[in-house]
Amino acid sequence: MLTEHLIFLDLETTGSSAARDRVTEVGLVEVNHGRVLGEWATLVNPGVNIPPMIQSLTGITDEMVALAPSFADISRELLDRIDGKLLVAHNARFDYGFLRNEFQRIGVDYTSRVLCTVKLSRRLFPHHQRHNLDILMTRHGITCDARHRALGDARVLWQLTQCWHRELDAATITSAAELAA
């Protein structure tokens, strides 16, 4: 897995429906052959109010995104950063669905290879029943100073991947990643 060009990605959104809700923050960590090339994050003005429950969870308020760029404004830079790379996300169907819908809204047909760290964790550790990010952080001793913020959670995914590579052999991870894709 670490022999590929990877984008550890997390999005914060106004809700759980990719068709109805919108992105409020994008965070990513770019890794190539196990080396961090850079990080990138931006707030995104969703064009709608952020529900109070989501504001409470993420700390992202309507005031914070009021002057932020729209998804259309960041789309070119984001696409330049992620296009052609393997996206790694926790519950990847969620993040990938939001990305595809946001790009579709502006007339861009976006597709990517995706690796879900939930599925990968289930393959690597089938004896554990729970694989949510908080549980995995506790299980592997990972801390995060910005939980439920896009860049903070993307960094956690990179740290988690590094833990797995220290704990398991590369062939086991590669095999599990192929099955989880």
Protein Blocks (a to p, Z undefined) as FASTA:
>chain_A
ZZpccdddddddfbjbfklmccfbdcddddeehiafbdcdddddehiacdfklmmmnopa
fklmmmmccfklmmmmmmmmmgopacddehkllmmmmmmmmmmmnopacddddddfklmm
mmmmmmbmbfcfklmmmmnopacfbghiaklmmmmmmmmmmmmmmmpcfklmmmmmmmmZ
Z
